[in-house]
């Protein structure tokens, strides 16, 4: 039985512009055939075992010809697989999706088209330019700029376009834009007609240059523009200064390195992206199962004997509950009996609440010394305490409770390990000259420096931002100049500190 092909528009760049239906198609795909001009994070939505086939094209070179791409779709769907053809923008707007659909139809392959936000609309909107506006433009025309307008056999009626009014949007035209604008001027378009050039529209690296028909190309060259660039021509461009919003966000365009584990990075990445940053993920640590669960299992078997259980991280919560839920004697939050629960930090408390446990103690500050100061007013003499943790890391909380008289059992619930190939990835990332490096634990600091063979010189031009004083102390010990430490030792607090430090506000 033949499979099915979904021609899915990924939008112009911002992964948030993918439609709900497009996301559902990705989530059940056996094969994803994808282009160059889309955010690679979209590929994470596909199942881990899905085959990912790159077929990207750009001027002067291409991974596969269009005929070869068609054949990939036919062969994979013909083998009974669910295939997502993920295309930048919209499949049927200068995306050659029509050609692919025809090839599938001719071979009897079932297909569906999932429209996407096309780049003329998306890039213009993110530049603060409405393509139509009452009293200014009631029509807009989208033109492929890949054709030389000076050719006598041009299929584009440039004279009509110069006279039609409304808004013109030229795609794929940066290389020949000077000739295109000269042709429009030759056909009586006024030289002072407003023009906007939008490079990498809807991406955190978006650049917008505005000018007039007679000077905008020179201004674009001075700004160092390179493809992909769209040109918006018409009076609607004059609205940009009032309506621009995307490039006025407080962290717009800043390259910010995230060093926490991939499973924990999504929240920080999302918050930074919402504020306009360009997040770069380099997970310097990742969690892994224990090699031997004997000690943890034995401890969990007598949970009812503990009067307090302290969770120092979301990882500890997930690891403990994953172990409780395994095996024949599956257990849930009731396994903790009458034990009181401590959560170090609001994020940990939230993770516990999702598991059915309301924390009895959440410190005002998540630093071990401050936590112990808050706890010191309680009676701890001979109180049994269970502290599930990573196999490595600070044990200041365990030692402090022991000094207060508690009988503390600090037991490893998971391992922290260094990801493979972290050395080469770290060097490649640092060479991109990131604006900010974020550290959310001492382990992330140590592992990044180890990946760089102890050489932190490539980070000297970057702002070093730490989630708390313990992490900052480690960074300083390893020779880094710490620029800011979050007042609230949470991901939210770290982002707030970045916005404050960089001194930019919403307009």
C-alpha positions as CSV (number, residue, x, y, z in Angstrom):
1,X,0.0,0.0,0.0
2,X,1.3,3.4,-0.9
3,X,2.0,5.9,1.8
4,X,1.2,9.6,1.6
5,X,3.0,12.8,1.0
6,X,2.2,16.0,2.9
7,X,3.5,19.2,1.2
8,X,3.9,21.3,4.3
9,X,4.7,25.1,4.3
10,X,7.1,25.8,7.1
11,X,6.7,29.5,7.0
12,X,9.5,32.1,6.3
13,X,11.7,31.2,9.2
14,X,10.2,31.7,12.7
15,X,9.3,28.2,13.8
16,X,6.3,29.5,15.6
17,X,4.6,30.3,12.3
18,X,4.3,26.6,11.4
19,X,0.6,25.7,11.3
20,X,-1.0,23.3,13.8
21,X,-1.8,20.9,11.0
22,X,1.8,21.1,9.7
23,X,3.1,20.3,13.2
24,X,0.8,17.2,13.4
25,X,2.1,16.0,10.1
26,X,5.7,16.3,11.3
27,X,4.9,14.5,14.6
28,X,3.8,11.3,12.7
29,X,6.2,11.5,9.8
30,X,8.4,8.5,8.7
31,X,10.4,10.7,6.4
32,X,11.0,14.5,6.4
33,X,12.4,15.9,3.1
34,X,13.4,19.5,3.9
35,X,14.8,22.7,2.4
36,X,17.5,25.1,3.4
37,X,15.5,28.2,4.4
38,X,13.7,26.8,7.5
39,X,14.6,26.7,11.2
40,X,16.3,23.4,11.9
41,X,14.5,23.2,15.3
42,X,11.4,22.2,13.3
43,X,13.0,18.9,12.6
44,X,12.9,18.1,16.3
45,X,9.1,17.7,16.1
46,X,9.5,14.6,13.9
47,X,9.9,11.2,15.6
48,X,13.5,10.4,16.6
49,X,13.6,7.5,14.2
50,X,12.2,9.4,11.2
51,X,14.5,9.7,8.3
52,X,15.6,13.3,7.6
53,X,16.6,14.1,3.9
54,X,18.1,17.5,3.1
55,X,17.4,18.7,-0.4
56,X,18.2,22.4,0.0
57,X,19.0,24.6,-2.9
58,X,20.6,28.0,-3.3
59,X,21.8,30.1,-6.1
60,X,24.6,28.2,-7.9
61,X,24.4,24.9,-6.1
62,X,21.9,22.4,-4.9
63,X,21.8,19.1,-3.0
64,X,19.4,17.4,-5.5
65,X,17.8,18.5,-8.7
66,X,14.0,19.1,-8.7
67,X,13.6,15.8,-10.6
68,X,15.6,14.0,-8.0
69,X,13.5,15.5,-5.2
70,X,10.4,14.4,-7.0
71,X,11.7,10.9,-7.2
72,X,12.6,10.8,-3.5
73,X,9.0,11.6,-2.6
74,X,7.7,9.0,-5.1
75,X,10.0,6.3,-3.9
76,X,9.5,6.9,-0.1
77,X,5.7,7.2,-0.4
78,X,5.6,4.2,-2.8
79,X,7.3,2.2,-0.1
80,X,4.3,2.8,2.2
81,X,5.9,5.6,4.3
82,X,4.3,8.9,5.6
83,X,6.4,11.6,4.0
84,X,6.5,15.3,5.0
85,X,7.9,17.6,2.3
86,X,8.8,20.5,4.5
87,X,9.2,23.7,2.4
88,X,10.1,27.2,3.4
89,X,7.2,29.7,3.1
90,X,4.1,28.2,1.3
91,X,4.5,25.2,-1.0
92,X,2.4,26.8,-3.8
93,X,4.0,30.4,-3.8
94,X,7.2,30.2,-5.8
95,X,8.0,27.0,-4.0
96,X,7.7,24.6,-6.9
97,X,5.2,22.7,-4.8
98,X,2.9,22.5,-7.8
99,X,5.6,20.6,-9.7
100,X,6.0,18.1,-6.9
101,X,2.3,17.7,-6.6
102,X,1.9,17.0,-10.3
103,X,4.7,14.4,-10.2
104,X,2.9,12.6,-7.3
105,X,-0.4,12.7,-9.1
106,X,1.1,11.3,-12.2
107,X,2.4,8.3,-10.2
108,X,-0.8,7.8,-8.3
109,X,0.8,8.8,-4.9
110,X,-1.8,10.3,-2.4
111,X,-0.8,13.8,-1.2
112,X,-2.1,16.7,0.8
113,X,-1.1,20.3,0.7
114,X,-0.7,22.1,4.1
115,X,-0.4,25.9,3.3
116,X,2.2,28.0,5.2
117,X,2.8,31.6,5.8
118,X,4.4,32.9,2.7
119,X,7.6,35.1,3.0
120,X,6.1,38.2,1.3
121,X,3.4,38.4,4.0
122,X,5.5,37.1,6.9
123,X,8.7,39.1,6.3
124,X,6.8,42.3,5.6
125,X,4.7,41.9,8.8
126,X,7.8,41.3,10.9
127,X,9.4,44.4,9.4
128,X,6.3,46.4,10.5
129,X,5.0,46.8,6.9
130,X,1.4,46.0,6.1
131,X,1.1,45.0,2.4
132,X,-2.3,46.6,2.1
133,X,-3.6,49.6,4.1
134,X,-6.7,51.7,3.6
135,X,-6.0,54.8,1.7
136,X,-2.5,53.7,0.7
137,X,-2.6,50.4,-1.1
138,X,-5.6,48.2,-1.9
139,X,-3.6,45.6,-3.8
140,X,-0.3,43.8,-3.7
141,X,1.6,41.9,-6.3
142,X,4.3,39.2,-5.7
143,X,7.0,38.9,-8.3
144,X,9.9,36.4,-8.7
145,X,13.0,38.5,-9.1
146,X,15.1,35.6,-10.4
147,X,14.4,36.7,-14.0
148,X,16.4,39.4,-15.7
149,X,14.0,42.2,-16.6
150,X,16.2,43.4,-19.5
151,X,15.6,40.3,-21.5
152,X,13.3,40.9,-24.4
153,X,11.4,37.7,-23.8
154,X,10.7,38.5,-20.1
155,X,7.4,36.9,-18.9
156,X,6.9,39.8,-16.4
157,X,5.1,42.9,-17.7
158,X,7.3,45.4,-15.8
159,X,5.6,48.4,-17.5
160,X,2.2,47.3,-16.2
161,X,3.6,46.7,-12.7
162,X,5.1,50.2,-12.7
163,X,1.6,51.6,-13.4
164,X,-0.6,49.3,-11.4
165,X,-0.1,51.0,-8.0
166,X,-0.5,49.2,-4.8
167,X,2.4,47.3,-3.3
168,X,5.0,45.3,-5.1
169,X,7.0,42.5,-3.4
170,X,10.0,41.1,-5.2
171,X,11.3,37.7,-4.1
172,X,14.6,36.1,-4.8
173,X,15.7,39.3,-6.5
174,X,18.7,40.6,-4.6
175,X,21.2,39.8,-7.3
176,X,19.2,41.5,-10.0
177,X,17.4,44.1,-7.9
178,X,19.3,47.1,-9.3
179,X,18.2,46.2,-12.8
180,X,14.6,45.5,-11.6
181,X,14.3,48.9,-9.9
182,X,15.9,50.7,-12.9
183,X,13.3,49.0,-15.2
184,X,10.5,50.1,-12.9
185,X,11.9,53.7,-13.0
186,X,12.2,53.5,-16.8
187,X,8.5,52.7,-16.9
188,X,7.7,55.9,-15.0
189,X,7.8,54.7,-11.3
190,X,8.9,57.7,-9.3
191,X,12.5,57.6,-8.1
192,X,11.4,58.6,-4.6
193,X,9.1,55.6,-4.2
194,X,9.7,54.1,-0.8
195,X,11.4,50.7,-0.8
196,X,12.3,48.3,2.1
197,X,14.7,45.4,1.9
198,X,14.2,42.7,4.4
199,X,16.9,40.1,4.9
200,X,16.2,36.8,6.7
201,X,12.6,37.9,7.4
202,X,11.1,36.6,10.7
203,X,14.4,35.2,11.8
204,X,16.3,36.7,14.9
205,X,19.0,37.9,12.4
206,X,16.4,39.9,10.4
207,X,17.8,43.1,8.9
208,X,15.6,45.8,7.4
209,X,17.0,48.6,5.3
210,X,14.7,51.3,4.0
211,X,15.3,53.8,1.2
212,X,13.9,55.0,-2.1
213,X,13.8,53.5,-5.5
214,X,16.9,55.4,-6.6
215,X,19.2,54.6,-3.6
216,X,18.0,51.6,-1.7
217,X,20.3,49.1,-3.5
218,X,23.3,51.2,-2.4
219,X,22.0,51.4,1.1
220,X,21.5,47.6,1.1
221,X,25.1,47.0,-0.1
222,X,26.4,49.3,2.6
223,X,24.5,47.3,5.2
224,X,26.1,44.1,3.8
225,X,22.9,42.5,2.7
226,X,23.0,39.1,1.1
227,X,20.3,36.6,0.0
228,X,17.7,35.8,1.2
229,X,16.3,39.3,0.7
230,X,12.8,40.5,-0.3
231,X,12.0,44.0,-1.6
232,X,8.8,45.7,-0.6
233,X,8.0,48.7,-2.9
234,X,5.3,51.2,-2.3
235,X,4.0,53.8,0.2
236,X,3.2,51.2,2.8
237,X,6.9,51.2,3.6
238,X,6.4,54.6,5.2
239,X,4.4,53.0,8.0
240,X,7.3,51.0,9.2
241,X,8.6,53.5,11.8
242,X,5.2,53.5,13.5
243,X,4.5,49.8,13.2
244,X,7.9,48.1,13.6
245,X,7.8,45.7,16.5
246,X,10.0,42.7,15.9
247,X,13.3,44.4,15.9
248,X,12.4,46.6,18.9
249,X,12.3,43.7,21.3
250,X,14.8,44.0,24.2
251,X,17.1,41.2,23.2
252,X,16.7,41.5,19.4
253,X,19.5,40.0,17.4
254,X,21.7,39.0,20.4
255,X,23.3,35.6,20.0
256,X,22.9,34.0,23.4
257,X,24.5,30.6,24.2
258,X,22.6,28.1,26.2
259,X,24.8,25.6,28.0
260,X,22.2,23.6,30.0
261,X,21.1,20.1,29.0
262,X,18.9,19.8,25.9
263,X,15.9,18.5,27.9
264,X,16.0,21.6,30.1
265,X,16.9,24.2,27.4
266,X,13.5,24.5,25.8
267,X,12.1,26.9,28.4
268,X,15.1,29.2,28.3
269,X,15.3,29.0,24.6
270,X,11.6,30.0,24.2
271,X,11.9,32.9,26.6
272,X,15.0,34.3,24.9
273,X,13.5,33.9,21.4
274,X,10.3,35.7,22.5
275,X,12.4,38.6,23.5
276,X,14.1,38.7,20.1
277,X,17.4,36.8,20.8
278,X,19.0,34.2,18.6
279,X,19.5,31.3,21.0
280,X,22.3,28.9,20.3
281,X,22.1,25.6,22.1
282,X,25.3,23.9,23.2
283,X,24.3,21.4,25.9
284,X,27.5,20.9,27.9
285,X,25.8,18.4,30.2
286,X,23.1,15.8,29.8
287,X,21.4,13.4,32.2
288,X,21.7,9.7,31.9
289,X,20.4,6.7,33.8
290,X,22.4,5.2,36.6
291,X,24.5,2.2,35.8
292,X,23.4,0.6,39.1
293,X,20.1,1.3,40.7
294,X,20.6,-0.9,43.8
295,X,21.1,1.9,46.3
296,X,18.3,4.1,44.9
297,X,15.9,1.2,44.8
298,X,16.7,0.2,48.3
299,X,16.2,3.8,49.5
300,X,12.9,4.2,47.7
301,X,11.6,0.9,49.2
302,X,11.7,2.6,52.6
303,X,10.5,6.0,51.7
304,X,8.0,5.9,54.6
305,X,10.9,6.0,57.0
306,X,11.9,9.5,56.1
307,X,10.4,12.6,57.7
308,X,11.8,14.9,55.0
309,X,12.6,14.5,51.3
310,X,14.4,17.3,49.5
311,X,14.4,17.7,45.7
312,X,17.2,20.0,44.5
313,X,16.3,20.0,40.8
314,X,13.7,19.1,38.2
315,X,16.1,16.3,37.1
316,X,15.9,14.7,40.6
317,X,12.1,14.8,40.5
318,X,11.9,13.2,37.1
319,X,14.5,10.5,37.9
320,X,12.8,9.5,41.2
321,X,9.4,9.3,39.8
322,X,10.6,7.4,36.7
323,X,12.1,4.8,39.0
324,X,9.0,4.6,41.2
325,X,6.8,4.0,38.1
326,X,8.9,1.1,36.9
327,X,8.7,-2.5,37.8
328,X,5.8,-4.6,39.1
329,X,5.2,-2.5,42.2
330,X,4.4,0.7,40.4
331,X,4.0,3.6,42.8
332,X,3.1,7.3,42.6
333,X,3.1,10.3,45.0
334,X,1.4,8.2,47.7
335,X,4.8,6.4,48.2
336,X,6.0,9.4,50.1
337,X,3.5,8.8,52.9
338,X,3.7,11.4,55.6
339,X,7.1,12.8,54.6
340,X,7.4,16.5,54.3
341,X,8.7,17.7,50.9
342,X,11.3,20.3,50.2
343,X,11.7,21.8,46.7
344,X,14.8,24.0,46.0
345,X,13.4,26.6,43.6
346,X,10.0,27.3,42.2
347,X,10.6,25.3,39.0
348,X,11.3,22.2,41.1
349,X,8.2,22.9,43.1
350,X,6.2,23.1,39.9
351,X,7.6,19.8,38.7
352,X,6.5,18.2,42.0
353,X,3.1,19.7,41.7
354,X,2.7,18.1,38.3
355,X,3.4,14.8,40.0
356,X,0.8,15.3,42.7
357,X,3.0,16.6,45.5
358,X,2.7,20.1,47.0
359,X,6.1,21.2,48.5
360,X,6.0,22.0,52.2
361,X,9.1,24.1,51.9
362,X,10.3,26.3,49.0
363,X,13.2,28.7,50.0
364,X,13.0,32.4,49.1
365,X,16.5,32.0,47.6
366,X,17.9,28.8,46.0
367,X,21.4,29.1,47.3
368,X,22.4,26.3,49.6
369,X,23.7,28.7,52.3
370,X,20.4,30.7,52.2
371,X,18.3,27.5,52.2
372,X,20.1,26.3,55.3
373,X,19.6,29.6,57.1
374,X,15.9,29.3,56.5
375,X,15.9,25.7,57.7
376,X,18.0,26.4,60.8
377,X,15.0,27.4,62.9
378,X,13.5,24.0,62.7
379,X,14.3,20.9,64.9
380,X,16.6,18.6,63.0
381,X,18.1,16.4,65.7
382,X,18.1,12.8,64.5
383,X,15.5,13.6,61.7
384,X,15.9,11.2,58.8
385,X,16.2,13.1,55.5
386,X,16.4,11.7,51.9
387,X,18.2,13.8,49.3
388,X,18.0,12.4,45.8
389,X,20.7,14.0,43.6
390,X,23.0,13.8,40.7
391,X,26.0,11.4,40.9
392,X,28.2,14.5,41.1
393,X,27.7,18.0,42.2
394,X,27.6,20.1,45.4
395,X,26.5,18.4,48.6
396,X,26.4,21.7,50.6
397,X,22.7,21.1,51.5
398,X,23.4,17.5,52.7
399,X,26.4,18.6,54.8
400,X,24.5,21.6,56.2
401,X,21.5,19.5,57.3
402,X,23.9,17.0,58.9
403,X,25.5,19.8,60.9
404,X,22.1,20.7,62.1
405,X,21.7,17.2,63.4
406,X,19.7,15.5,60.7
407,X,20.5,11.9,59.5
408,X,20.9,12.6,55.8
409,X,21.0,10.0,53.0
410,X,22.2,11.7,49.8
411,X,21.6,9.1,47.1
412,X,22.4,9.4,43.3
413,X,19.2,9.3,41.3
414,X,20.8,10.0,37.9
415,X,24.1,10.7,36.2
416,X,25.3,13.8,34.6
417,X,27.6,13.2,31.6
418,X,29.3,15.2,28.9
419,X,27.7,14.9,25.4
420,X,29.7,13.3,22.6
421,X,31.7,15.6,20.2
422,X,31.2,18.5,22.6
423,X,34.8,19.7,22.0
424,X,34.4,20.4,18.3
425,X,30.9,21.8,18.7
426,X,32.1,24.1,21.5
427,X,34.9,25.5,19.4
428,X,32.6,26.0,16.4
429,X,30.0,27.8,18.5
430,X,32.5,30.1,20.2
431,X,33.9,31.1,16.8
432,X,30.5,32.6,16.0
433,X,31.3,35.4,18.5
434,X,28.3,35.0,20.7
435,X,27.1,38.1,22.6
436,X,26.1,36.3,25.8
437,X,27.0,33.0,27.4
438,X,24.5,31.7,30.0
439,X,25.4,29.2,32.8
440,X,22.7,27.6,34.9
441,X,24.9,25.4,37.1
442,X,28.6,24.9,38.0
443,X,28.6,21.8,35.9
444,X,27.8,23.7,32.7
445,X,30.7,26.1,33.4
446,X,33.2,23.3,34.1
447,X,32.1,21.2,31.1
448,X,32.3,24.1,28.7
449,X,35.8,25.0,29.8
450,X,36.8,21.4,29.6
451,X,35.4,21.2,26.1
452,X,37.5,24.2,25.2
453,X,40.6,22.5,26.6
454,X,40.6,25.0,29.5
455,X,41.0,28.0,27.1
456,X,38.3,30.5,27.8
457,X,39.9,33.3,25.8
458,X,37.2,33.0,23.1
459,X,34.6,34.0,25.6
460,X,36.3,37.3,26.6
461,X,34.2,39.4,24.3
462,X,31.0,37.7,25.5
463,X,28.8,38.7,28.4
464,X,29.0,36.0,31.1
465,X,25.6,35.5,32.8
466,X,25.1,33.1,35.7
467,X,21.9,31.9,37.3
468,X,23.2,32.2,40.9
469,X,26.3,33.0,43.1
470,X,27.5,29.3,43.3
471,X,27.6,29.1,39.5
472,X,29.3,32.5,39.3
473,X,31.9,31.4,41.9
474,X,32.8,28.4,39.7
475,X,33.0,30.6,36.7
476,X,35.4,33.0,38.4
477,X,37.5,30.2,39.8
478,X,38.0,29.0,36.2
479,X,39.1,32.4,35.0
480,X,35.9,33.8,33.5
481,X,34.9,37.4,34.1
482,X,31.3,37.2,35.3
483,X,29.2,40.2,34.1
484,X,25.9,39.5,35.8
485,X,24.3,37.2,38.4
486,X,20.5,36.8,38.5
487,X,18.9,38.1,41.7
488,X,16.3,35.3,41.4
489,X,18.1,32.1,40.8
490,X,15.6,30.8,38.2
491,X,15.5,30.8,34.4
492,X,13.0,33.7,34.6
493,X,15.4,35.6,36.9
494,X,18.3,35.0,34.5
495,X,16.3,36.4,31.6
496,X,15.2,39.4,33.6
497,X,18.8,40.1,34.5
498,X,19.8,39.9,30.9
499,X,17.2,42.4,29.8
500,X,18.1,44.8,32.6
501,X,21.9,44.4,31.9
502,X,21.5,45.1,28.2
503,X,19.5,48.2,28.9
504,X,16.8,47.7,26.3
505,X,13.1,48.0,26.9
506,X,9.9,47.5,24.8
507,X,8.8,50.5,22.8
